[in-house]
Amino acid sequence: MEYFEILLPLALILLLSKVLGIVCRKIGMPQVVGMLLAGVIVGLIHYIPNQTVLTDFTDEGIGFFAKIGVILIMFSAGLETDVKLIKKTGGSAAVITVLGVVLPMVFGFIVACAFNGGFKDWSKHTVLSNLFYGVILTATSVSVTVATLKELGKLSSKVGTAIISAAIIDDIIGVIVLSLVVGISKGEANDIWIVLLKTVAYFAAVIGIGFLVRLLFKKMEIKYPHNRRIPIFGYVLCFIFAYCAEKFFGVADITGAYFAGLVLAKTDETDYIDRKTDITTYMIFGPVFFANIGLTTSFSSINGNMIAFGVCFIVAAILGKFLGCGLGAKICGYSISDSLKTGIGMMVRAEVALVCAQKGVENGLIDSSIMPFVLVLIVITSFAAPVLLKLIYRYDDKKLPPPLLPDNAAQNNDSVQA
């Protein structure tokens, strides 16, 4: 096959991704949804008899672009992580996060057990498969929530700070759990402790090497401020961390990419590196990654049982985050209203959930037919969270007493009435 045959599918993906992304943004939906739909539409070409646009060769090439895309997406997520922000909320963010991770994972595991072999099959693969469905539900994407709170002027409030801090810890815990499950799935049953030790060794190496790399980058930033070699070396770090994670430690490559971004987060040149990464990612690799999910999503195994599982999966995802994070906030002394806001704000899912799900499909842990339901979950939570938050804040504002008038204003008002 000739290399140029991949160019037409790429052109179609980029064109449809942009057009549908703009449409989704205008109606208040994440642009990721448009990219996924672009992949589904392009994937319909497979059903045209004797077509030569999508072949095994082009599918493999698009898949290669997609793998680079997911690594860059996770690198960017690491760059945008503000660990210092966690200190502002103390232990409350940790409590909210732990319950917001545990409950969705447990709910997802129980739902998966009910539809995937019942509760009788406790073989390693079945248990890990069911557990991974729970892992998908641990992810949180608060970009929609942040935009809503900013619009309401509540982003720097107690609830806003707690949500952002909890989301940061959530991402870190979620990536670690994903790496553990994927690592264990690749080894034998008696190698679980080896996998755990290798994972711990990886994170120890990341901390040690990351500290030295961060010092090096700070010196480079002083010598070469806003120079393109800075983001280039950032890419180098990203790819090396991703390669070493998968090759030597059995940890997911996206984990390495995420922690490479975390090493470079909140330096003087972080925003510059992130902007350059966004340009590269969302010009080509990002849209191809999300479109490839839609392109490779299998609808053949969607039957009545799968639909029932998908609906229960979505309910478990929403209730898990809402109850877990809301309960965590209440335990930390938040009011009922603020606890509700925290639970609602943390239930939104987006690209991280898709990344986790795709990783499970690639490793044979879950069925690709779950992907449409992950997409539905993203759409529902992205629409519901802003609406519910605005309603609660509006209700709270109505309960507040009217502002007291200054003495002189009150006197003027009395004189007018007289």
LUMPAMI-997188 format. One record per residue (C-alpha): residue in three letters; x, y, z. Coordinates in steps of 0.5 Angstrom, whole numbers. Each point is the difference from the previous one (the first is absolute). Layout:
LUMPAMI-997188
+------+-------+-------+-------+
: resn :     X :     Y :     Z :
+------+-------+-------+-------+
:  Ala :     X :     Y :     Z :
...
+------+-------+-------+-------+
end
This chain:
LUMPAMI-997188
+------+-------+-------+-------+
: resn :     X :     Y :     Z :
+------+-------+-------+-------+
:  Met :     0 :     0 :     0 :
:  Glu :     2 :     7 :    -1 :
:  Tyr :     1 :     5 :     5 :
:  Phe :    -4 :     5 :    -3 :
:  Glu :    -6 :    -4 :     1 :
:  Ile :    -1 :     2 :     7 :
:  Leu :     0 :     8 :    -2 :
:  Leu :    -8 :     0 :    -2 :
:  Pro :    -2 :    -3 :     6 :
:  Leu :     4 :     4 :     4 :
:  Ala :    -3 :     6 :    -4 :
:  Leu :    -7 :    -2 :     1 :
:  Ile :     1 :    -1 :     8 :
:  Leu :     3 :     7 :     1 :
:  Leu :    -5 :     3 :    -4 :
:  Leu :    -6 :    -3 :     3 :
:  Ser :     3 :     0 :     7 :
:  Lys :     1 :     8 :    -1 :
:  Val :    -7 :     1 :    -3 :
:  Leu :    -4 :    -4 :     5 :
:  Gly :     5 :     2 :     6 :
:  Ile :    -3 :     7 :    -2 :
:  Val :    -7 :    -2 :     0 :
:  Cys :     1 :    -3 :     7 :
:  Arg :     3 :     6 :     3 :
:  Lys :    -6 :     4 :    -2 :
:  Ile :    -5 :    -4 :     3 :
:  Gly :     4 :    -1 :     6 :
:  Met :     3 :    -7 :     0 :
:  Pro :     7 :    -1 :     0 :
:  Gln :     4 :     0 :    -7 :
:  Val :     2 :    -7 :     2 :
:  Val :    -7 :    -3 :    -2 :
:  Gly :     1 :     3 :    -7 :
:  Met :     7 :    -3 :    -1 :
:  Leu :    -3 :    -7 :     2 :
:  Leu :    -6 :     1 :    -4 :
:  Ala :     4 :     2 :    -6 :
:  Gly :     4 :    -7 :     1 :
:  Val :    -7 :    -4 :     0 :
:  Ile :    -2 :     4 :    -6 :
:  Val :     7 :    -2 :    -4 :
:  Gly :    -1 :    -7 :     3 :
:  Leu :    -6 :    -1 :    -4 :
:  Ile :     4 :     0 :    -6 :
:  His :     2 :    -7 :     2 :
:  Tyr :    -7 :    -2 :    -2 :
:  Ile :     0 :     2 :    -7 :
:  Pro :     2 :    -6 :    -5 :
:  Asn :     7 :     0 :    -4 :
:  Gln :     2 :     7 :     4 :
:  Thr :     7 :     1 :     0 :
:  Val :     0 :     6 :     5 :
:  Leu :     1 :    -4 :     6 :
:  Thr :     4 :    -6 :     0 :
:  Asp :     4 :    -4 :     5 :
:  Phe :     6 :     4 :    -2 :
:  Thr :    -4 :     7 :     1 :
:  Asp :    -3 :    -3 :     7 :
:  Glu :     7 :    -2 :     2 :
:  Gly :     3 :     7 :    -2 :
:  Ile :    -6 :     4 :     4 :
:  Gly :     1 :    -4 :     6 :
:  Phe :     7 :     2 :     0 :
:  Phe :    -1 :     7 :     0 :
:  Ala :    -6 :    -1 :     5 :
:  Lys :     6 :    -3 :     5 :
:  Ile :     4 :     6 :    -1 :
:  Gly :    -6 :     4 :     1 :
:  Val :    -2 :    -3 :     7 :
:  Ile :     7 :     0 :     3 :
:  Leu :     0 :     8 :    -2 :
:  Ile :    -7 :     1 :     3 :
:  Met :     3 :    -3 :     7 :
:  Phe :     6 :     4 :    -1 :
:  Ser :    -4 :     6 :     0 :
:  Ala :    -5 :    -2 :     6 :
:  Gly :     7 :    -1 :     4 :
:  Leu :     2 :     7 :    -2 :
:  Glu :    -7 :     3 :     2 :
:  Thr :     1 :    -3 :     7 :
:  Asp :     1 :     4 :     6 :
:  Val :     2 :    -4 :     6 :
:  Lys :     1 :     7 :     4 :
:  Leu :    -8 :     1 :    -1 :
:  Ile :    -1 :    -6 :     5 :
:  Lys :     3 :     3 :     6 :
:  Lys :    -5 :     6 :     0 :
:  Thr :    -6 :    -5 :     1 :
:  Gly :     4 :    -5 :     5 :
:  Gly :    -2 :    -7 :     1 :
:  Ser :    -7 :     2 :    -2 :
:  Ala :     2 :    -1 :    -7 :
:  Ala :     3 :    -7 :     1 :
:  Val :    -6 :    -2 :     4 :
:  Ile :    -5 :     2 :    -6 :
:  Thr :     5 :    -3 :    -5 :
:  Val :     1 :    -7 :     4 :
:  Leu :    -8 :    -1 :     0 :
:  Gly :    -1 :     3 :    -7 :
:  Val :     5 :    -6 :    -2 :
:  Val :    -2 :    -6 :     4 :
:  Leu :    -8 :     1 :    -1 :
:  Pro :     0 :     0 :    -7 :
:  Met :     5 :    -5 :    -1 :
:  Val :    -4 :    -5 :     5 :
:  Phe :    -6 :     2 :    -4 :
:  Gly :     3 :    -1 :    -7 :
:  Phe :     3 :    -7 :     3 :
:  Ile :    -7 :    -2 :     3 :
:  Val :    -4 :     2 :    -7 :
:  Ala :     6 :    -4 :    -4 :
:  Cys :    -1 :    -6 :     4 :
:  Ala :    -7 :     0 :    -1 :
:  Phe :     0 :     0 :    -7 :
:  Asn :     7 :    -3 :    -1 :
:  Gly :     0 :    -8 :     2 :
:  Gly :    -4 :     2 :     7 :
:  Phe :     3 :     0 :     6 :
:  Lys :     2 :    -8 :    -1 :
:  Asp :     6 :     1 :    -4 :
:  Trp :     6 :     2 :     4 :
:  Ser :     5 :    -1 :    -5 :
:  Lys :     6 :     5 :    -1 :
:  His :    -2 :     3 :    -7 :
:  Thr :    -7 :     0 :     2 :
:  Val :     1 :     4 :     7 :
:  Leu :     5 :     5 :    -4 :
:  Ser :    -5 :     1 :    -5 :
:  Asn :    -5 :     2 :     4 :
:  Leu :     4 :     4 :     5 :
:  Phe :     3 :     4 :    -6 :
:  Tyr :    -8 :     2 :    -2 :
:  Gly :     1 :     3 :     7 :
:  Val :     6 :     3 :    -2 :
:  Ile :    -3 :     4 :    -5 :
:  Leu :    -5 :     3 :     4 :
:  Thr :     6 :     3 :     5 :
:  Ala :     1 :     5 :    -5 :
:  Thr :    -2 :     7 :     1 :
:  Ser :     0 :     6 :    -5 :
:  Val :    -2 :     7 :     3 :
:  Ser :     1 :     4 :    -6 :
:  Val :    -7 :     1 :    -1 :
:  Thr :    -1 :     1 :     8 :
:  Val :     6 :     5 :     0 :
:  Ala :    -3 :     4 :    -6 :
:  Thr :    -7 :     0 :     4 :
:  Leu :     3 :     2 :     6 :
:  Lys :     4 :     6 :    -3 :
:  Glu :    -7 :     2 :    -4 :
:  Leu :    -3 :     1 :     7 :
:  Gly :     6 :     3 :     4 :
:  Lys :     1 :    -6 :     4 :
:  Leu :     6 :    -3 :    -2 :
:  Ser :     4 :     3 :     6 :
:  Ser :    -5 :    -2 :     5 :
:  Lys :     1 :    -6 :     5 :
:  Val :    -4 :    -5 :    -5 :
:  Gly :     4 :     2 :    -6 :
:  Thr :     7 :     0 :     3 :
:  Ala :    -2 :    -7 :     3 :
:  Ile :    -3 :    -3 :    -7 :
:  Ile :     7 :     2 :    -3 :
:  Ser :     4 :    -3 :     5 :
:  Ala :    -4 :    -6 :     0 :
:  Ala :     1 :    -1 :    -7 :
:  Ile :     7 :     1 :     0 :
:  Ile :     1 :    -6 :     5 :
:  Asp :    -5 :    -4 :    -4 :
:  Asp :     4 :     0 :    -6 :
:  Ile :     6 :    -2 :     4 :
:  Ile :    -4 :    -6 :     3 :
:  Gly :    -3 :    -2 :    -6 :
:  Val :     6 :     0 :    -4 :
:  Ile :     3 :    -4 :     5 :
:  Val :    -5 :    -5 :     1 :
:  Leu :    -1 :    -1 :    -8 :
:  Ser :     8 :    -1 :     0 :
:  Leu :    -1 :    -6 :     6 :
:  Val :    -6 :    -3 :    -4 :
:  Val :     3 :     0 :    -7 :
:  Gly :     7 :    -2 :     3 :
:  Ile :    -3 :    -6 :     4 :
:  Ser :    -4 :    -2 :    -6 :
:  Lys :     6 :    -1 :    -4 :
:  Gly :     3 :    -5 :     5 :
:  Glu :    -1 :    -6 :     3 :
:  Ala :    -4 :    -1 :     6 :
:  Asn :     6 :    -2 :     5 :
:  Asp :     3 :     7 :    -3 :
:  Ile :    -4 :     5 :     3 :
:  Trp :     5 :     1 :     6 :
:  Ile :     5 :     1 :    -6 :
:  Val :    -5 :     5 :    -4 :
:  Leu :    -1 :     4 :     7 :
:  Leu :     7 :     1 :     1 :
:  Lys :     2 :     2 :    -7 :
:  Thr :    -5 :     5 :     1 :
:  Val :     2 :     3 :     6 :
:  Ala :     7 :     0 :    -3 :
:  Tyr :    -2 :     3 :    -6 :
:  Phe :    -3 :     6 :     4 :
:  Ala :     6 :     0 :     5 :
:  Ala :     4 :     1 :    -7 :
:  Val :    -5 :     5 :    -2 :
:  Ile :     1 :     4 :     6 :
:  Gly :     8 :     0 :     0 :
:  Ile :     1 :     1 :    -7 :
:  Gly :    -6 :     5 :     0 :
:  Phe :     3 :     5 :     5 :
:  Leu :     7 :     0 :    -4 :
:  Val :    -3 :     1 :    -7 :
:  Arg :    -5 :     6 :     3 :
:  Leu :     7 :     3 :     3 :
:  Leu :     3 :    -1 :    -7 :
:  Phe :    -6 :     3 :    -3 :
:  Lys :     0 :     6 :     4 :
:  Lys :     7 :     2 :    -2 :
:  Met :    -2 :    -1 :    -7 :
:  Glu :    -6 :     5 :     1 :
:  Ile :     5 :     5 :     3 :
:  Lys :     5 :     0 :    -6 :
:  Tyr :    -6 :    -2 :    -6 :
:  Pro :    -6 :     4 :     2 :
:  His :    -6 :    -1 :    -4 :
:  Asn :     5 :    -4 :    -5 :
:  Arg :    -3 :    -6 :    -4 :
:  Arg :     5 :    -5 :     2 :
:  Ile :    -3 :     0 :     7 :
:  Pro :    -7 :    -3 :    -2 :
:  Ile :     4 :    -5 :    -5 :
:  Phe :     4 :    -2 :     6 :
:  Gly :    -6 :    -1 :     4 :
:  Tyr :    -3 :    -4 :    -6 :
:  Val :     7 :    -4 :     1 :
:  Leu :    -2 :    -1 :     7 :
:  Cys :    -7 :    -2 :    -1 :
:  Phe :     2 :    -6 :    -5 :
:  Ile :     6 :    -2 :     4 :
:  Phe :    -5 :    -1 :     6 :
:  Ala :    -5 :    -3 :    -4 :
:  Tyr :     5 :    -5 :    -3 :
:  Cys :     3 :    -2 :     7 :
:  Ala :    -6 :    -1 :     3 :
:  Glu :    -3 :    -5 :    -5 :
:  Lys :     7 :    -3 :    -2 :
:  Phe :     3 :    -1 :     7 :
:  Phe :    -5 :     0 :     6 :
:  Gly :    -6 :    -2 :    -4 :
:  Val :    -4 :     6 :     2 :
:  Ala :    -5 :     3 :    -5 :
:  Asp :     4 :     5 :    -5 :
:  Ile :    -5 :     5 :     1 :
:  Thr :     2 :     0 :     8 :
:  Gly :     7 :     2 :    -2 :
:  Ala :    -3 :     6 :    -5 :
:  Tyr :    -4 :     2 :     6 :
:  Phe :     6 :     0 :     5 :
:  Ala :     4 :     4 :    -5 :
:  Gly :    -5 :     5 :    -1 :
:  Leu :     0 :     0 :     8 :
:  Val :     7 :     1 :     1 :
:  Leu :     0 :     6 :    -5 :
:  Ala :    -6 :     3 :     3 :
:  Lys :     0 :     7 :     3 :
:  Thr :     6 :     2 :    -2 :
:  Asp :     2 :     7 :    -3 :
:  Glu :    -1 :    -3 :    -7 :
:  Thr :    -6 :    -5 :     1 :
:  Asp :    -5 :     4 :    -3 :
:  Tyr :     5 :     1 :    -6 :
:  Ile :     1 :    -7 :    -1 :
:  Asp :    -8 :    -2 :     1 :
:  Arg :    -2 :     5 :    -5 :
:  Lys :     5 :    -3 :    -5 :
:  Thr :    -2 :    -7 :     2 :
:  Asp :    -7 :     2 :    -1 :
:  Ile :     1 :     2 :    -7 :
:  Thr :     4 :    -6 :    -2 :
:  Thr :    -6 :    -5 :     3 :
:  Tyr :    -6 :     4 :    -2 :
:  Met :     2 :     1 :    -7 :
:  Ile :     1 :    -7 :    -2 :
:  Phe :     1 :    -5 :     6 :
:  Gly :    -5 :     1 :     4 :
:  Pro :    -6 :     0 :    -5 :
:  Val :     3 :    -6 :    -3 :
:  Phe :     0 :    -3 :     7 :
:  Phe :    -7 :     1 :     2 :
:  Ala :    -2 :    -1 :    -7 :
:  Asn :     3 :    -7 :     0 :
:  Ile :    -4 :    -2 :     6 :
:  Gly :    -6 :     1 :    -4 :
:  Leu :     3 :    -3 :    -6 :
:  Thr :     2 :    -6 :     4 :
:  Thr :    -7 :    -1 :     4 :
:  Ser :    -3 :    -6 :    -1 :
:  Phe :    -8 :     0 :     0 :
:  Ser :     0 :    -7 :    -2 :
:  Ser :    -1 :    -3 :     7 :
:  Ile :    -5 :     5 :     2 :
:  Asn :    -6 :    -4 :     2 :
:  Gly :    -5 :     1 :     5 :
:  Asn :     4 :    -3 :     6 :
:  Met :     6 :     5 :    -2 :
:  Ile :    -5 :     6 :     0 :
:  Ala :    -3 :    -2 :     7 :
:  Phe :     8 :     0 :     2 :
:  Gly :     1 :     6 :    -3 :
:  Val :    -6 :     4 :     3 :
:  Cys :     2 :    -3 :     7 :
:  Phe :     7 :     2 :    -2 :
:  Ile :    -2 :     7 :    -1 :
:  Val :    -4 :     0 :     6 :
:  Ala :     6 :    -3 :     5 :
:  Ala :     5 :     6 :    -3 :
:  Ile :    -5 :     6 :     2 :
:  Leu :    -2 :    -3 :     6 :
:  Gly :     7 :    -2 :     2 :
:  Lys :     3 :     7 :    -1 :
:  Phe :    -6 :     3 :     3 :
:  Leu :    -1 :    -4 :     6 :
:  Gly :     8 :    -1 :     1 :
:  Cys :     2 :     8 :     0 :
:  Gly :    -6 :     2 :     3 :
:  Leu :     0 :    -4 :     6 :
:  Gly :     8 :     2 :     0 :
:  Ala :    -2 :     7 :     0 :
:  Lys :    -5 :    -1 :     6 :
:  Ile :     5 :    -4 :     4 :
:  Cys :     5 :     6 :     0 :
:  Gly :    -6 :     5 :     3 :
:  Tyr :    -3 :     2 :    -7 :
:  Ser :    -7 :     3 :     0 :
:  Ile :    -5 :    -5 :    -3 :
:  Ser :     0 :     5 :    -6 :
:  Asp :     7 :     1 :    -1 :
:  Ser :     1 :    -8 :     1 :
:  Leu :    -6 :     0 :    -6 :
:  Lys :     4 :     4 :    -4 :
:  Thr :     7 :    -3 :     1 :
:  Gly :    -4 :    -7 :    -2 :
:  Ile :    -3 :     3 :    -6 :
:  Gly :     7 :     4 :    -2 :
:  Met :     4 :    -7 :     0 :
:  Met :    -5 :    -4 :    -4 :
:  Val :     2 :     2 :    -7 :
:  Arg :     4 :    -4 :    -4 :
:  Ala :     4 :     1 :    -7 :
:  Glu :     7 :    -2 :    -3 :
:  Val :     3 :    -3 :     6 :
:  Ala :    -6 :    -5 :     0 :
:  Leu :     1 :    -1 :    -7 :
:  Val :     8 :    -1 :     1 :
:  Cys :    -2 :    -5 :     5 :
:  Ala :    -5 :    -4 :    -4 :
:  Gln :     4 :     0 :    -6 :
:  Lys :     6 :    -3 :     4 :
:  Gly :    -4 :    -6 :     3 :
:  Val :    -2 :    -1 :    -7 :
:  Glu :     7 :    -1 :    -3 :
:  Asn :     2 :    -4 :     6 :
:  Gly :    -6 :    -5 :    -1 :
:  Leu :    -3 :     2 :     6 :
:  Ile :    -7 :     2 :    -2 :
:  Asp :    -5 :     0 :    -6 :
:  Ser :     1 :     6 :    -5 :
:  Ser :    -8 :     0 :     0 :
:  Ile :     1 :     4 :     7 :
:  Met :     2 :     6 :    -4 :
:  Pro :    -6 :     3 :    -2 :
:  Phe :    -3 :     0 :     7 :
:  Val :     6 :     3 :     2 :
:  Leu :    -1 :     6 :    -5 :
:  Val :    -7 :     0 :     2 :
:  Leu :     2 :     1 :     8 :
:  Ile :     5 :     6 :    -3 :
:  Val :    -6 :     3 :    -3 :
:  Ile :    -5 :    -1 :     6 :
:  Thr :     5 :     2 :     5 :
:  Ser :     2 :     6 :    -4 :
:  Phe :    -7 :     3 :    -1 :
:  Ala :    -3 :    -2 :     7 :
:  Ala :     6 :     3 :     4 :
:  Pro :    -1 :     7 :    -2 :
:  Val :    -7 :     0 :     0 :
:  Leu :    -1 :    -3 :     7 :
:  Leu :     6 :     5 :     3 :
:  Lys :    -3 :     6 :    -3 :
:  Leu :    -7 :    -2 :     3 :
:  Ile :     3 :    -2 :     7 :
:  Tyr :     4 :     7 :     0 :
:  Arg :    -7 :     4 :    -2 :
:  Tyr :    -3 :    -4 :     6 :
:  Asp :     5 :     2 :     5 :
:  Asp :     0 :     8 :    -3 :
:  Lys :    -8 :     0 :     1 :
:  Lys :     1 :    -2 :     8 :
:  Leu :     5 :     5 :     1 :
:  Pro :    -2 :     6 :     4 :
:  Pro :     0 :     7 :    -4 :
:  Pro :     6 :     4 :     1 :
:  Leu :     0 :     5 :     5 :
:  Leu :     0 :     7 :    -2 :
:  Pro :     5 :     5 :     2 :
:  Asp :    -3 :     5 :     5 :
:  Asn :     0 :     6 :    -4 :
:  Ala :    -3 :    -4 :    -6 :
:  Ala :    -5 :    -2 :     5 :
:  Gln :    -2 :     7 :     2 :
:  Asn :     0 :     2 :    -7 :
:  Asn :    -5 :    -5 :    -1 :
:  Asp :    -4 :     2 :     6 :
:  Ser :     0 :     7 :    -2 :
:  Val :    -3 :    -2 :    -7 :
:  Gln :    -5 :    -4 :     3 :
:  Ala :    -2 :     6 :     4 :
+------+-------+-------+-------+
end
